[in-house]
């Protein structure tokens, strides 16, 4: 009996470290596992869209299931009426709104960070109001303003751009302000001590240091403008941007070419992120 006890004791002691080793590995990598699960959960819908871009629907509208592999959706992207026209309008609106909002937002951020003036605290508070205001409220208010100004029959590109500039401006200001607040002012002082004038200091020191924040604000403004539906729906009139086209297609039949557009947008965004990351790693510190 004692021999049996002595024989089973090493077996128990050998099984415990094995169990403890697995549990320790799990606890050490639980954050990594959760991150992988979140990424899988995020990219499953994107993979579904990519797969459906190669599916040949049996009817005019796209099916929610993969049917037959085909390249026809990629070769006939502009075949559905109004698809490419809505894309062109969305790109034009987003580009104009991004350029104007970035210029104005950068100037406002420099004013709020670098200068002291009466009403500065109130200005900082007002900057956050468009971000906190519900889009339905903002869209209906802009529509009422445009109608009162006589734009009732002229709602279109101009009114959409004005509306997009208004809500993109706050995001640009907040992004650029965060970058400027983290900049070391001693670098500019050192440039001035080395006989650089104000314009040279701004062009060679301040602007390059602030450029990551400016670019981030511009990209954020472009994505928000291109993706907006609610405010655009109030201020577009008869014009149709890409989000409005997608909504209208859902009501009358979803063309498979929309999955192609979604895949292209994802691929282009991914390439931009990869290029920026490679450039950042190769840039000398």
C-alpha positions as CSV (number, residue, x, y, z in Angstrom):
1,X,0.0,0.0,0.0
2,X,2.8,2.3,0.9
3,X,4.5,1.4,-2.4
4,X,1.3,2.4,-4.3
5,X,1.2,5.7,-2.6
6,X,4.9,6.3,-3.3
7,X,4.2,5.5,-7.0
8,X,1.2,7.8,-7.5
9,X,2.8,10.8,-5.7
10,X,5.3,11.6,-8.5
11,X,2.5,11.3,-11.0
12,X,0.4,14.0,-9.2
13,X,3.4,16.3,-8.8
14,X,4.1,15.9,-12.5
15,X,0.6,16.8,-13.6
16,X,0.4,19.9,-11.4
17,X,3.2,21.8,-13.1
18,X,1.7,21.0,-16.5
19,X,-1.6,22.5,-15.5
20,X,0.0,25.5,-13.8
21,X,2.1,26.1,-16.9
22,X,-0.9,26.2,-19.2
23,X,-2.8,28.5,-16.8
24,X,0.2,30.8,-16.5
25,X,0.6,31.0,-20.2
26,X,-3.2,31.9,-20.5
27,X,-3.0,34.6,-17.8
28,X,0.2,36.1,-19.4
29,X,-1.4,36.3,-22.8
30,X,-5.0,37.0,-22.0
31,X,-4.7,40.6,-23.3
32,X,-3.2,39.4,-26.5
33,X,-6.0,36.8,-26.9
34,X,-8.7,39.4,-26.3
35,X,-7.1,41.7,-28.8
36,X,-7.0,38.9,-31.5
37,X,-10.7,38.1,-30.8
38,X,-11.6,41.8,-31.2
39,X,-9.7,42.0,-34.4
40,X,-11.4,38.9,-35.8
41,X,-14.8,40.3,-34.7
42,X,-14.0,43.6,-36.5
43,X,-12.7,42.1,-39.7
44,X,-15.4,39.4,-40.3
45,X,-17.8,41.9,-41.8
46,X,-15.0,43.4,-44.0
47,X,-14.1,39.9,-45.2
48,X,-17.8,39.2,-45.9
49,X,-18.0,42.4,-48.1
50,X,-14.8,41.4,-50.0
51,X,-16.2,37.9,-50.6
52,X,-19.5,39.2,-51.9
53,X,-17.7,41.5,-54.3
54,X,-16.7,38.4,-56.3
55,X,-20.2,36.8,-56.1
56,X,-22.4,36.7,-59.1
57,X,-26.0,37.5,-58.1
58,X,-28.8,35.4,-59.6
59,X,-31.0,38.5,-60.1
60,X,-30.5,42.3,-60.4
61,X,-30.0,42.8,-56.7
62,X,-27.1,41.3,-54.8
63,X,-27.7,38.3,-52.6
64,X,-26.7,38.0,-49.0
65,X,-25.1,34.6,-49.8
66,X,-22.1,33.8,-52.0
67,X,-23.4,32.2,-55.1
68,X,-20.9,32.0,-58.1
69,X,-17.4,33.4,-58.4
70,X,-17.1,36.1,-61.0
71,X,-15.0,39.1,-62.0
72,X,-18.0,40.9,-63.7
73,X,-18.7,43.1,-60.6
74,X,-15.1,44.5,-60.9
75,X,-15.3,45.2,-64.6
76,X,-18.8,46.8,-64.5
77,X,-18.4,49.1,-61.5
78,X,-20.1,52.1,-63.1
79,X,-22.9,50.1,-64.7
80,X,-25.5,50.9,-62.0
81,X,-27.1,54.3,-62.8
82,X,-25.7,57.1,-60.6
83,X,-23.1,55.0,-58.7
84,X,-20.0,56.7,-60.1
85,X,-21.7,60.1,-60.2
86,X,-22.4,59.8,-56.5
87,X,-18.8,58.8,-55.8
88,X,-17.5,61.8,-57.7
89,X,-19.8,64.1,-55.8
90,X,-18.7,62.6,-52.5
91,X,-15.0,62.9,-53.3
92,X,-15.5,66.5,-54.5
93,X,-17.4,67.5,-51.4
94,X,-15.0,65.8,-49.1
95,X,-11.9,67.3,-50.7
96,X,-13.2,70.9,-50.6
97,X,-14.6,70.5,-47.1
98,X,-11.3,68.9,-45.9
99,X,-9.1,71.7,-47.4
100,X,-11.2,74.5,-46.0
101,X,-11.7,72.9,-42.6
102,X,-8.0,72.0,-42.3
103,X,-6.9,75.6,-43.1
104,X,-9.4,77.3,-40.8
105,X,-9.0,74.7,-38.1
106,X,-5.2,74.9,-38.0
107,X,-5.4,78.7,-37.7
108,X,-7.9,78.5,-34.9
109,X,-5.8,75.9,-33.1
110,X,-2.7,78.1,-33.3
111,X,-4.8,81.0,-32.0
112,X,-6.2,79.1,-29.1
113,X,-2.9,77.5,-28.0
114,X,-0.4,80.3,-28.7
115,X,-2.4,83.5,-27.9
116,X,-4.3,84.8,-24.9
117,X,-7.4,86.9,-25.6
118,X,-10.7,87.7,-23.9
119,X,-13.2,84.9,-24.5
120,X,-10.5,82.2,-25.0
121,X,-12.2,79.8,-22.5
122,X,-15.6,80.3,-24.1
123,X,-14.1,79.7,-27.5
124,X,-12.6,76.4,-26.3
125,X,-16.1,75.4,-25.0
126,X,-17.8,76.4,-28.2
127,X,-15.4,74.3,-30.3
128,X,-16.8,71.1,-28.7
129,X,-20.5,72.0,-29.3
130,X,-20.7,70.8,-32.9
131,X,-19.1,67.5,-31.8
132,X,-21.6,67.0,-29.0
133,X,-24.6,68.1,-30.9
134,X,-26.7,65.3,-32.4
135,X,-26.5,65.2,-36.2
136,X,-30.3,65.3,-36.6
137,X,-30.4,68.5,-34.7
138,X,-27.5,70.0,-36.6
139,X,-28.9,68.9,-40.0
140,X,-32.4,70.2,-39.3
141,X,-30.9,73.5,-38.0
142,X,-28.7,73.9,-41.1
143,X,-31.7,73.2,-43.4
144,X,-33.8,75.8,-41.6
145,X,-30.9,78.3,-41.9
146,X,-30.4,77.6,-45.7
147,X,-34.2,77.9,-46.3
148,X,-34.3,81.3,-44.5
149,X,-31.3,82.5,-46.5
150,X,-33.1,81.7,-49.8
151,X,-31.4,78.4,-50.6
152,X,-34.6,76.4,-50.7
153,X,-34.4,75.7,-54.4
154,X,-30.7,75.7,-54.6
155,X,-29.7,73.0,-52.1
156,X,-26.9,71.0,-53.5
157,X,-23.1,71.0,-53.7
158,X,-22.6,74.4,-52.0
159,X,-24.9,73.7,-49.1
160,X,-23.4,70.3,-48.5
161,X,-19.9,71.7,-48.5
162,X,-20.8,74.4,-46.0
163,X,-22.5,71.9,-43.7
164,X,-19.5,69.5,-43.8
165,X,-17.0,72.3,-43.1
166,X,-19.0,73.3,-40.0
167,X,-18.9,69.9,-38.4
168,X,-15.4,68.9,-39.6
169,X,-13.9,72.2,-38.3
170,X,-14.2,71.1,-34.6
171,X,-12.5,67.8,-35.2
172,X,-9.6,69.5,-37.0
173,X,-9.2,72.1,-34.2
174,X,-9.2,69.5,-31.4
175,X,-6.7,67.3,-33.3
176,X,-4.2,70.1,-34.1
177,X,-4.6,71.6,-30.6
178,X,-3.5,68.3,-29.1
179,X,-0.4,68.3,-31.3
180,X,0.5,71.9,-30.5
181,X,0.1,71.4,-26.8
182,X,2.7,68.7,-26.9
183,X,5.3,70.6,-28.8
184,X,8.4,71.9,-27.1
185,X,8.5,75.7,-27.5
186,X,12.2,75.7,-26.8
187,X,12.9,74.4,-30.3
188,X,11.4,77.6,-31.8
189,X,13.3,79.7,-29.3
190,X,16.5,77.9,-30.3
191,X,15.8,78.7,-34.0
192,X,15.2,82.3,-33.2
193,X,18.5,82.4,-31.3
194,X,20.2,81.0,-34.4
195,X,19.1,84.2,-36.3
196,X,16.0,82.7,-38.0
197,X,13.2,85.2,-38.5
198,X,9.6,84.4,-37.6
199,X,8.7,83.1,-41.1
200,X,11.7,80.8,-41.3
201,X,11.0,79.5,-37.8
202,X,7.4,78.7,-38.7
203,X,8.3,77.1,-42.0
204,X,11.3,75.1,-40.9
205,X,10.5,74.3,-37.2
206,X,6.9,74.9,-36.2
207,X,5.1,73.6,-39.3
208,X,7.1,70.3,-39.6
209,X,6.5,69.6,-35.9
210,X,2.7,70.4,-36.2
211,X,2.3,68.5,-39.6
212,X,1.4,65.1,-38.1
213,X,-1.5,66.7,-36.2
214,X,-2.6,68.7,-39.3
215,X,-2.5,65.6,-41.5
216,X,-4.4,63.5,-38.8
217,X,-7.0,66.2,-38.6
218,X,-7.3,66.4,-42.4
219,X,-7.7,62.6,-42.7
220,X,-10.3,62.6,-40.0
221,X,-12.2,65.4,-41.7
222,X,-12.1,63.6,-45.0
223,X,-13.4,60.4,-43.6
224,X,-16.2,62.1,-41.6
225,X,-17.2,64.1,-44.6
226,X,-17.2,61.2,-47.1
227,X,-19.2,59.0,-44.7
228,X,-21.8,61.5,-43.5
229,X,-25.4,60.6,-44.2
230,X,-27.7,62.4,-41.7
231,X,-26.6,66.0,-42.2
232,X,-26.1,65.5,-45.9
233,X,-29.6,64.1,-46.2
234,X,-31.0,67.4,-44.8
235,X,-28.8,69.7,-46.9
236,X,-28.4,67.9,-50.2
237,X,-31.6,68.7,-52.0
238,X,-31.7,66.7,-55.3
239,X,-28.0,65.9,-55.1
240,X,-27.0,62.4,-54.2
241,X,-23.7,61.6,-52.4
242,X,-22.4,58.0,-52.1
243,X,-24.0,57.4,-48.6
244,X,-27.3,58.6,-49.9
245,X,-27.0,56.3,-53.0
246,X,-26.3,53.3,-50.7
247,X,-29.4,54.1,-48.7
248,X,-31.5,54.5,-51.8
249,X,-30.1,51.2,-53.2
250,X,-31.1,49.4,-50.1
251,X,-34.7,50.4,-50.7
252,X,-34.8,49.4,-54.4
253,X,-32.2,46.6,-54.7
254,X,-28.6,46.5,-53.6
255,X,-26.2,46.2,-56.7
256,X,-23.2,43.9,-56.2
257,X,-20.9,46.7,-57.4
258,X,-21.3,48.4,-54.1
259,X,-19.3,45.6,-52.5
260,X,-16.5,46.3,-55.0
261,X,-16.5,50.0,-53.9
262,X,-16.3,48.9,-50.3
263,X,-13.5,46.6,-51.0
264,X,-11.5,49.2,-52.9
265,X,-12.0,51.7,-50.0
266,X,-10.7,49.2,-47.5
267,X,-7.7,48.3,-49.7
268,X,-6.8,51.9,-50.3
269,X,-7.1,52.8,-46.6
270,X,-4.9,49.8,-45.7
271,X,-2.3,50.7,-48.2
272,X,-2.2,54.3,-46.9
273,X,-1.7,53.1,-43.3
274,X,1.1,50.7,-44.4
275,X,2.9,53.3,-46.4
276,X,2.7,55.9,-43.6
277,X,4.0,53.3,-41.0
278,X,6.9,52.3,-43.3
279,X,7.8,55.9,-43.9
280,X,7.7,56.6,-40.1
281,X,10.0,53.6,-39.4
282,X,12.5,54.5,-42.0
283,X,12.6,58.2,-41.1
284,X,15.7,59.1,-39.2
285,X,15.1,60.0,-35.6
